Amino acid sequence: MAIDAGTTAFMIVSMALVNLMTPGLAFFYGGLVRSSNVLTIMMQNYVSMGLITLVWAVWGYSLCFGTSKNGVIGSARTHYFLENLATQELPYAEGMPGLVFAGFQGMFAVIAPSLMTGAFADRVRFVPYVLFIFFWVHLVYFPFAHWVWGGGWMARNGVKDFAGGIVVHITAGFSALATVVALPNRRKLEGDDVDTNPHNIPFVALGTGLLWFGWFGFNGGSALAANESAALAAMNSEISASAALFFWLMLEWKMEGKPTLVGACVGAIAGLATITPCAAYVKPWAALTIGTLCVPWCYACIELTKKYNLDDALDVWAVHGMGGFFGTLCVGIFSSAAMTGNAFEAGGKLFGKQLLAAVGCAAYSFVMGYAIIKVLEKFMDVVPREGDRRMGLDVSMHGAKAYSEDPSGSKKGGAVNV
């Protein structure tokens, strides 16, 4: 096995960076919800790190990257419990032990279901949530990871997804939309005066910083080597996120009268999600264009959910689902042969493949997400009971408060109960 120390070190660091994104997402979402439910949504993110990693180690990796069964799914026996990966170099991950590649890809499997938590904030109990993500990764994430990245039928037909526009963002975004449709609106549950304002905007900014930092591993590491593709993916990610942040502020200022820190953070995440599927396929000028164009695209999708009274609490579908969708199409619009080593470039044929893949992924993910929620509702209460909602989900479900209070009711510096 020809192990390259630089490649191995780079990929271990990239794995750690992507791992950091899940806690970053927890802070991002935690700051956006009300103070009585902040621990609940953070717990939903953290439990994914535990549950999905265990599933991934035992059989999940093999389902995605094991010996393909007719391009549909990998064999669970290929690397059961990551057997034979510590000393094996994989043909699609040269220069590193297979165990490093498995670890890196496992971080994607962890964060994908976590992305959905922002859509159904305040409306899902803990046990149904754990069951939901367990079934979701098997029915949605693992198949698409195999189809696109594991040598499955989509890859064989020329569909391109550099770092997860289809596999992560469209799957999670459209399954999130399905949960929004399947579950009751918070105003229906709690009345028109329900508080939906962010309770801690500095948490949102902290989470954005951690996500942005981790995204260099998410996109840069997807080159699977410390090479020119990794450099291009990292730089394009920075350009797209920066452009989206700035122009989101400008659009928000024009439409709503003031630029806000939350708007800057949402814009940055939209830019990162949109560049993800084409990060190493386009030139820097195209990354600037993509980061700019995603702003009116994602902003319009947010307004669309408001128009049709879809309670996507933290705009997961608009930012991640539709950002990933647009970025997937951009592969067919902006890809440069010079950046892909003449392997492929933008054109009508590639655009058609990307469009079909994006639409098919969106439809499949929506149907499966909706079906899982509805099946769970047949066996248990998915939505928290009225008494639990009144008490606050942090106390009723997890027995703790995020903030202690003095007798007058004022917060003592936002101390966290531990």
C-alpha positions as CSV (number, residue, x, y, z in Angstrom):
1,M,0.0,0.0,0.0
2,A,1.5,3.3,-1.2
3,I,0.6,5.7,1.7
4,D,1.4,9.3,1.2
5,A,1.9,11.1,4.5
6,G,0.8,14.5,3.2
7,T,-2.4,13.1,1.7
8,T,-3.2,11.1,4.9
9,A,-2.6,14.1,7.2
10,F,-4.6,16.4,5.0
11,M,-7.6,14.0,4.9
12,I,-7.5,13.4,8.7
13,V,-7.6,17.2,9.2
14,S,-10.4,17.5,6.7
15,M,-12.3,14.8,8.6
16,A,-11.9,16.7,11.8
17,L,-13.1,19.9,10.1
18,V,-16.3,18.3,8.8
19,N,-16.9,16.8,12.2
20,L,-16.7,20.3,13.7
21,M,-19.6,21.4,11.4
22,T,-22.2,19.4,13.3
23,P,-21.5,21.3,16.6
24,G,-21.3,24.4,14.5
25,L,-24.8,23.6,13.1
26,A,-26.0,23.1,16.6
27,F,-25.0,26.6,17.6
28,F,-26.3,28.1,14.4
29,Y,-29.7,26.5,14.9
30,G,-29.7,26.8,18.6
31,G,-29.3,30.6,18.4
32,L,-32.2,30.9,16.0
33,V,-34.8,29.1,18.2
34,R,-36.5,30.3,21.4
35,S,-34.5,30.1,24.6
36,S,-36.8,27.3,26.1
37,N,-36.0,24.9,23.2
38,V,-32.3,25.6,22.5
39,L,-31.0,22.5,24.2
40,T,-33.5,20.4,22.3
41,I,-32.3,21.3,18.8
42,M,-28.7,21.1,19.9
43,M,-29.3,17.6,21.3
44,Q,-30.9,16.6,18.0
45,N,-27.6,17.6,16.2
46,Y,-25.3,16.0,18.8
47,V,-27.2,12.7,18.9
48,S,-26.7,12.3,15.2
49,M,-22.9,12.2,15.9
50,G,-23.4,9.3,18.1
51,L,-26.1,7.2,16.3
52,I,-25.0,7.7,12.7
53,T,-21.3,7.1,13.4
54,L,-22.2,3.7,15.0
55,V,-24.4,2.8,12.0
56,W,-21.7,4.0,9.6
57,A,-19.0,1.9,11.3
58,V,-20.9,-1.3,11.4
59,W,-22.6,-1.4,8.0
60,G,-23.3,2.1,6.6
61,Y,-20.0,2.6,5.0
62,S,-20.3,-0.7,3.1
63,L,-23.8,0.2,1.9
64,C,-22.4,3.4,0.4
65,F,-18.9,2.3,-0.8
66,G,-19.0,-1.5,-0.7
67,T,-19.2,-3.9,-3.7
68,S,-22.0,-2.6,-5.8
69,K,-25.1,-4.7,-6.3
70,N,-26.2,-3.7,-9.9
71,G,-25.4,0.0,-9.1
72,V,-28.3,0.1,-6.5
73,I,-26.6,-0.4,-3.2
74,G,-23.3,-1.6,-1.7
75,S,-23.0,-5.0,0.0
76,A,-23.0,-4.6,3.8
77,R,-20.5,-7.5,4.0
78,T,-17.8,-5.7,2.0
79,H,-16.3,-3.9,5.0
80,Y,-18.5,-4.9,7.9
81,F,-17.4,-3.0,11.0
82,L,-14.7,-1.4,8.7
83,E,-12.9,-4.7,8.2
84,N,-9.8,-4.6,6.1
85,L,-9.7,-0.8,5.8
86,A,-6.9,0.0,8.2
87,T,-4.3,-1.6,5.8
88,Q,-6.1,-1.3,2.5
89,E,-5.7,1.5,-0.1
90,L,-8.9,2.0,-2.1
91,P,-8.9,2.6,-5.9
92,Y,-10.9,5.8,-5.5
93,A,-9.0,7.1,-2.5
94,E,-5.3,6.8,-3.4
95,G,-2.5,7.7,-1.0
96,M,-4.4,7.1,2.2
97,P,-5.5,4.1,4.3
98,G,-9.1,3.2,3.5
99,L,-9.9,3.9,7.1
100,V,-9.2,7.6,6.6
101,F,-11.5,7.7,3.6
102,A,-14.2,5.9,5.6
103,G,-13.9,8.4,8.5
104,F,-14.0,11.4,6.2
105,Q,-17.2,10.2,4.4
106,G,-18.7,9.2,7.8
107,M,-18.7,12.9,8.8
108,F,-21.0,13.7,5.8
109,A,-23.4,11.0,6.9
110,V,-23.5,12.6,10.3
111,I,-24.3,16.1,9.3
112,A,-26.8,15.3,6.5
113,P,-29.7,14.4,8.8
114,S,-28.7,17.1,11.3
115,L,-29.4,19.7,8.6
116,M,-33.1,18.8,8.7
117,T,-33.6,19.7,12.4
118,G,-33.9,23.4,11.6
119,A,-37.0,22.8,9.5
120,F,-39.1,21.1,12.2
121,A,-37.8,23.0,15.2
122,D,-40.1,22.8,18.3
123,R,-42.2,20.1,16.7
124,V,-40.6,16.7,17.1
125,R,-40.1,14.6,20.2
126,F,-36.7,13.0,20.9
127,V,-37.4,9.3,20.3
128,P,-39.3,9.9,17.0
129,Y,-36.5,12.1,15.9
130,V,-33.9,9.4,16.6
131,L,-36.0,6.8,14.7
132,F,-36.6,9.3,11.9
133,I,-32.9,9.9,11.2
134,F,-32.1,6.2,11.6
135,F,-34.6,5.2,8.8
136,W,-33.8,8.3,6.8
137,V,-30.1,7.6,6.3
138,H,-30.9,4.0,5.2
139,L,-33.7,5.0,2.8
140,V,-32.3,8.3,1.5
141,Y,-28.7,9.1,2.3
142,F,-27.0,5.7,1.9
143,P,-28.6,5.1,-1.5
144,F,-27.7,8.5,-2.9
145,A,-24.2,8.3,-1.5
146,H,-23.8,5.0,-3.4
147,W,-25.5,6.1,-6.6
148,V,-23.4,9.3,-6.9
149,W,-20.1,8.6,-5.1
150,G,-19.9,4.8,-4.6
151,G,-19.9,3.8,-8.3
152,G,-23.7,3.5,-8.5
153,W,-26.0,4.0,-11.5
154,M,-26.0,7.8,-11.3
155,A,-22.2,8.0,-11.4
156,R,-22.2,5.5,-14.3
157,N,-24.5,7.8,-16.2
158,G,-22.2,10.8,-15.8
159,V,-23.9,12.7,-12.9
160,K,-21.5,15.0,-11.1
161,D,-21.5,16.1,-7.5
162,F,-18.2,17.2,-6.1
163,A,-18.9,17.5,-2.4
164,G,-22.6,16.9,-1.7
165,G,-25.0,19.2,-3.5
166,I,-27.1,16.2,-4.4
167,V,-26.0,13.7,-1.7
168,V,-26.3,16.0,1.3
169,H,-28.1,19.3,0.5
170,I,-30.9,18.2,-1.9
171,T,-31.7,15.0,0.1
172,A,-31.8,16.8,3.4
173,G,-33.4,20.0,2.1
174,F,-36.3,18.3,0.4
175,S,-36.9,15.7,3.1
176,A,-37.0,18.7,5.5
177,L,-39.7,20.3,3.3
178,A,-41.6,17.0,3.5
179,T,-41.5,17.1,7.3
180,V,-42.8,20.7,7.2
181,V,-45.8,19.6,5.1
182,A,-46.4,16.5,7.3
183,L,-46.2,18.2,10.6
184,P,-48.5,21.0,12.0
185,N,-47.6,24.6,11.7
186,R,-46.3,26.1,15.0
187,R,-49.0,28.8,14.8
188,K,-51.6,26.1,14.7
189,L,-50.2,24.4,17.7
190,E,-49.4,27.5,19.8
191,G,-51.4,30.4,18.4
192,D,-50.5,33.4,16.2
193,D,-48.4,35.0,19.0
194,V,-45.9,32.1,19.1
195,D,-42.3,33.5,19.4
196,T,-40.3,32.6,16.3
197,N,-37.5,35.2,16.8
198,P,-33.9,34.2,17.3
199,H,-33.1,34.1,21.0
200,N,-29.3,34.4,20.7
201,I,-27.9,36.0,17.6
202,P,-24.2,35.7,18.8
203,F,-24.8,31.9,18.8
204,V,-25.9,32.2,15.2
205,A,-22.7,34.1,14.3
206,L,-20.6,31.5,16.2
207,G,-22.3,28.6,14.4
208,T,-21.8,30.3,11.1
209,G,-18.1,30.7,11.8
210,L,-17.7,27.1,12.8
211,L,-19.6,25.9,9.7
212,W,-17.6,28.2,7.4
213,F,-14.4,27.0,8.9
214,G,-15.4,23.3,8.6
215,W,-16.6,23.8,5.0
216,F,-12.9,24.1,3.9
217,G,-12.7,20.4,4.9
218,F,-16.1,19.6,3.5
219,N,-15.3,21.0,0.0
220,G,-11.5,21.1,0.0
221,G,-11.2,17.6,1.5
222,S,-13.5,16.2,-1.2
223,A,-10.6,16.4,-3.6
224,L,-9.2,13.5,-1.6
225,A,-5.7,14.9,-1.8
226,A,-3.7,18.0,-1.0
227,N,-3.6,19.1,-4.6
228,E,-4.8,21.8,-7.1
229,S,-8.4,20.6,-6.9
230,A,-8.4,21.0,-3.1
231,A,-7.0,24.5,-3.5
232,L,-9.6,25.5,-6.1
233,A,-12.5,24.0,-4.0
234,A,-11.3,25.9,-0.9
235,M,-10.9,29.2,-2.7
236,N,-14.1,28.9,-4.6
237,S,-15.9,28.2,-1.4
238,E,-14.5,31.3,0.2
239,I,-15.4,33.5,-2.8
240,S,-19.0,32.1,-3.1
241,A,-19.7,32.5,0.6
242,S,-18.3,36.0,0.7
243,A,-20.2,37.1,-2.3
244,A,-23.5,35.6,-1.0
245,L,-23.0,37.2,2.5
246,F,-22.4,40.7,1.0
247,F,-25.2,40.6,-1.6
248,W,-27.7,39.0,0.8
249,L,-27.1,42.0,3.1
250,M,-27.7,44.4,0.2
251,L,-30.9,42.6,-0.8
252,E,-32.1,42.4,2.7
253,W,-31.4,46.1,3.2
254,K,-33.3,47.0,0.1
255,M,-36.3,44.7,0.8
256,E,-36.6,45.0,4.6
257,G,-35.0,48.3,5.4
258,K,-32.0,47.2,7.5
259,P,-29.0,44.8,7.0
260,T,-28.9,42.2,9.8
261,L,-26.3,39.9,11.2
262,V,-28.7,37.0,10.9
263,G,-29.1,37.9,7.2
264,A,-25.3,37.9,6.7
265,C,-25.0,34.5,8.3
266,V,-27.8,33.0,6.3
267,G,-26.3,34.4,3.1
268,A,-22.9,32.9,3.8
269,I,-24.5,29.5,4.4
270,A,-26.4,29.8,1.1
271,G,-23.3,30.6,-0.8
272,L,-21.5,27.6,0.7
273,A,-24.3,25.2,0.1
274,T,-24.6,26.4,-3.5
275,I,-20.9,26.1,-4.5
276,T,-20.6,22.7,-2.9
277,P,-21.5,20.5,-5.9
278,C,-19.3,22.4,-8.3
279,A,-16.5,23.7,-6.0
280,A,-13.6,22.2,-7.9
281,Y,-15.2,22.2,-11.3
282,V,-15.5,26.0,-12.0
283,K,-13.1,28.9,-12.2
284,P,-13.1,31.6,-9.5
285,W,-15.0,34.1,-11.6
286,A,-17.8,31.5,-11.9
287,A,-17.7,31.0,-8.1
288,L,-18.3,34.7,-7.7
289,T,-21.2,34.5,-10.1
290,I,-22.7,31.5,-8.4
291,G,-22.4,33.1,-4.9
292,T,-24.2,36.2,-6.3
293,L,-26.9,34.4,-8.1
294,C,-27.8,32.2,-5.2
295,V,-28.9,35.2,-3.2
296,P,-32.1,36.1,-5.1
297,W,-32.7,32.4,-5.7
298,C,-32.6,31.4,-2.1
299,Y,-34.2,34.6,-0.8
300,A,-37.1,34.1,-3.2
301,C,-37.6,30.5,-2.0
302,I,-37.8,31.8,1.6
303,E,-40.5,34.3,0.5
304,L,-42.3,31.4,-1.2
305,T,-42.5,29.4,2.0
306,K,-44.0,32.4,3.8
307,K,-46.5,33.0,1.0
308,Y,-47.8,29.4,1.2
309,N,-47.6,29.3,5.0
310,L,-45.0,26.5,5.1
311,D,-43.4,26.6,8.6
312,D,-39.8,25.8,7.6
313,A,-38.6,27.2,10.9
314,L,-35.0,27.9,9.9
315,D,-35.3,27.9,6.1
316,V,-33.6,24.6,5.5
317,W,-35.4,23.9,2.2
318,A,-34.7,27.4,0.8
319,V,-31.1,27.6,1.8
320,H,-29.8,24.0,1.7
321,G,-32.3,22.2,-0.5
322,M,-32.7,24.9,-3.2
323,G,-29.1,26.1,-2.8
324,G,-27.9,22.5,-3.5
325,F,-30.4,22.2,-6.4
326,F,-29.1,25.4,-8.0
327,G,-25.5,24.5,-7.5
328,T,-26.1,21.1,-9.1
329,L,-27.4,22.9,-12.2
330,C,-24.4,25.2,-12.1
331,V,-22.2,22.1,-12.8
332,G,-23.8,22.0,-16.2
333,I,-23.6,25.7,-16.7
334,F,-20.1,26.8,-15.5
335,S,-17.9,23.7,-15.4
336,S,-14.6,24.3,-17.1
337,A,-12.6,21.6,-18.9
338,A,-9.4,23.3,-17.7
339,M,-10.5,22.8,-14.1
340,T,-11.7,19.1,-14.5
341,G,-8.6,18.0,-16.4
342,N,-10.7,17.7,-19.6
343,A,-12.8,15.0,-18.0
344,F,-16.0,17.0,-18.7
345,E,-17.2,20.6,-19.2
346,A,-20.5,22.5,-19.2
347,G,-22.9,22.0,-22.0
348,G,-26.5,21.0,-22.8
349,K,-25.9,17.3,-22.3
350,L,-24.3,17.7,-18.9
351,F,-26.9,20.2,-17.8
352,G,-29.7,17.8,-18.8
353,K,-28.1,15.1,-16.6
354,Q,-27.7,17.4,-13.7
355,L,-31.3,18.6,-14.0
356,L,-32.8,15.1,-14.1
357,A,-30.6,14.1,-11.2
358,A,-31.6,17.1,-9.1
359,V,-35.3,16.7,-9.8
360,G,-35.2,13.0,-9.2
361,C,-33.4,13.4,-5.9
362,A,-35.7,16.1,-4.8
363,A,-38.8,14.1,-5.5
364,Y,-37.5,10.9,-4.0
365,S,-36.2,12.6,-0.8
366,F,-39.6,14.4,-0.4
367,V,-41.6,11.3,-0.7
368,M,-39.4,9.2,1.6
369,G,-39.2,12.0,4.2
370,Y,-43.0,12.4,4.3
371,A,-43.5,8.6,4.4
372,I,-41.2,8.1,7.3
373,I,-42.9,10.8,9.4
374,K,-46.4,9.5,8.7
375,V,-45.4,5.9,9.5
376,L,-43.9,7.0,12.8
377,E,-47.1,8.9,13.6
378,K,-49.0,5.6,13.4
379,F,-47.0,4.2,16.3
380,M,-46.2,7.1,18.6
381,D,-46.7,10.8,19.3
382,V,-44.2,12.7,17.1
383,V,-45.3,16.2,18.0
384,P,-44.7,17.3,21.6
385,R,-47.8,17.4,23.8
386,E,-49.3,20.7,24.8
387,G,-48.0,20.4,28.4
388,D,-44.5,19.7,27.1
389,R,-44.6,22.7,24.8
390,R,-45.9,25.0,27.6
391,M,-43.1,23.8,29.9
392,G,-40.5,24.2,27.2
393,L,-39.0,21.2,25.4
394,D,-35.6,21.6,27.1
395,V,-37.1,20.9,30.5
396,S,-39.9,18.5,29.5
397,M,-37.7,16.3,27.3
398,H,-34.2,16.7,28.6
399,G,-34.6,17.9,32.2
400,A,-32.4,21.1,31.9
401,K,-32.5,24.8,31.1
402,A,-30.0,26.5,28.8
403,Y,-30.0,29.6,31.0
404,S,-30.3,30.0,34.8
405,E,-32.3,32.8,36.2
406,D,-32.3,34.9,39.4
407,P,-35.5,35.4,41.4
408,S,-36.3,38.5,39.4
409,G,-36.4,36.5,36.2
410,S,-33.3,38.1,34.5
411,K,-30.7,35.9,33.0
412,K,-27.4,35.5,34.9
413,G,-25.1,35.9,31.9
414,G,-26.6,33.1,30.0
415,A,-24.9,30.4,32.1
416,V,-25.4,26.9,30.7
417,N,-26.6,24.2,33.1
418,V,-24.3,21.3,33.0
